[in-house]
């Protein structure tokens, strides 16, 4: 897998994953919406850790800095 996520994108995804986790485990958001947020947060965390987003690959997007 070729990396297609830049540092800023990865940090934003990790912060969102942490916020989603806090909302669910802090019982702020419960039920189906809470589970959706936890799953989405898990996907965000995983993709940011491996620096690869399959959706970016499908649409041809790349947020990595260009090497010169």
C-alpha positions as CSV (number, residue, x, y, z in Angstrom):
1,X,0.0,0.0,0.0
2,X,1.3,3.4,-1.0
3,X,0.7,6.1,1.6
4,X,-1.9,8.6,0.5
5,X,-2.5,10.6,3.7
6,X,-0.6,13.6,4.9
7,X,0.3,14.5,8.5
8,X,-2.4,17.1,8.9
9,X,-5.0,14.6,7.6
10,X,-3.8,11.9,10.0
11,X,-3.9,14.3,13.0
12,X,-7.4,15.4,12.3
13,X,-8.6,11.8,12.0
14,X,-7.0,10.9,15.3
15,X,-8.6,13.8,17.0
16,X,-12.0,13.0,15.6
17,X,-11.6,9.3,16.6
18,X,-10.8,10.5,20.2
19,X,-13.8,12.8,20.3
20,X,-16.1,10.1,19.0
21,X,-14.7,7.7,21.6
22,X,-15.3,10.2,24.3
23,X,-18.8,10.9,23.2
24,X,-19.7,7.3,23.2
25,X,-17.9,6.1,26.3
26,X,-18.9,9.2,28.2
27,X,-22.6,8.4,27.5
28,X,-23.1,11.6,25.7
29,X,-24.2,9.8,22.6
30,X,-25.8,6.4,22.9
31,X,-27.8,3.9,20.9
32,X,-27.3,3.4,17.2
33,X,-25.7,6.8,16.6
34,X,-23.2,6.1,19.3
35,X,-22.2,2.8,17.7
36,X,-21.9,4.4,14.3
37,X,-19.6,7.0,15.8
38,X,-17.4,4.3,17.5
39,X,-17.1,2.4,14.3
40,X,-16.3,5.5,12.3
41,X,-13.8,6.5,14.9
42,X,-12.1,3.1,14.7
43,X,-11.9,3.4,10.9
44,X,-10.4,6.9,11.3
45,X,-7.8,5.7,13.8
46,X,-6.8,2.7,11.7
47,X,-6.5,4.6,8.5
48,X,-4.5,7.3,10.2
49,X,-2.1,4.8,11.8
50,X,-1.4,3.1,8.4
51,X,-1.4,6.4,6.5
52,X,-3.6,4.9,3.8
53,X,-7.3,5.6,3.0
54,X,-9.0,3.2,0.6
55,X,-11.6,5.8,-0.3
56,X,-8.9,8.3,-1.3
57,X,-7.5,5.6,-3.6
58,X,-10.9,5.1,-5.2
59,X,-11.4,8.8,-6.0
60,X,-7.7,9.4,-6.8
61,X,-7.0,11.7,-3.9
62,X,-3.7,12.1,-2.2
63,X,-2.9,14.5,0.8
64,X,0.7,13.5,1.1
65,X,3.4,16.1,0.7
66,X,5.1,15.9,-2.7
67,X,8.7,14.7,-2.5
68,X,11.1,16.9,-4.4
